[in-house]
Amino acid sequence: MTSPPAIPTLLSVLLITFIIALWRARQKKAKTESSTLSYSDLSSSPNGLDTSFEMMIDDVFRITGRGTVAVGKVSAGTVKIGNSLILRKSNGTSRSVSVKGIEMSRKLVNEAERGVTIGLLLGNIEKEDVSKGDRLTAE
């Protein structure tokens, strides 16, 4: 009389039970994460730019060899290096600009949030095309 191999069968059952428990835990976590949305989920665009970004320009200057810098306080949202923004002129015209660099408190940073005063190194624009009172917003 030979008895069936009990240990391999028991290990198989335990392994399958563990896999099912792990799968259920992941499903529960995925369901919880997908049902919880925050404001930032709704206001972000695919390129990582907060769609509510806005900054009023307080000063503009040119750095030789680098480009045009717009200084102001971020009034809404966040901005990151590489983002495209819209420069909205006080006369009603607008144009696209890119963020080549961000400086905050004399330090180079990768992103800036609401409430901080920053200098944005802008691409695709000359100093003469930017004025105090213009706004930078998300595209």
FENQUI-V746223 format. One record per backbone hydrogen bond with DSSP energy under -0.5 kcal/mol. CO is the residue of the C=O (numbers start at 1). NH is the residue of the N-H. Records with the same first field share a line. If there is no record, write none. Layout:
CO=NH / NH
This chain:
4=6
5=9
6=10
7=11
8=12
9=13
10=14
11=15
12=16
13=17
14=18
15=19
16=20
17=21
18=22
19=23
20=24
21=25
22=26
23=27
24=28
25=29
26=30
27=31
28=32
29=33
30=34
31=35
32=36
33=36
35=37
38=41 / 42
39=43
40=44
43=51
45=48
49=45
50=53
53=138
54=75 / 76
55=136
56=73
57=133
59=71
61=69
62=64
63=66 / 67
67=63
68=122
69=61
70=120
71=58 / 59
72=118
73=56 / 75
74=115
76=54
77=114
78=50
79=112
80=83
83=99
84=139
85=87 / 97
86=88 / 137
87=89 / 95
88=135
89=92
93=89
95=87
97=85
98=100 / 123
99=82
101=121
102=109
103=119
104=107
107=104
109=102
110=81
112=79
113=116
116=74 / 118
118=72
119=103 / 121
120=70 / 122
121=100 / 101
122=68
123=98
126=129
127=130
131=134
134=57
135=88
136=55
137=86
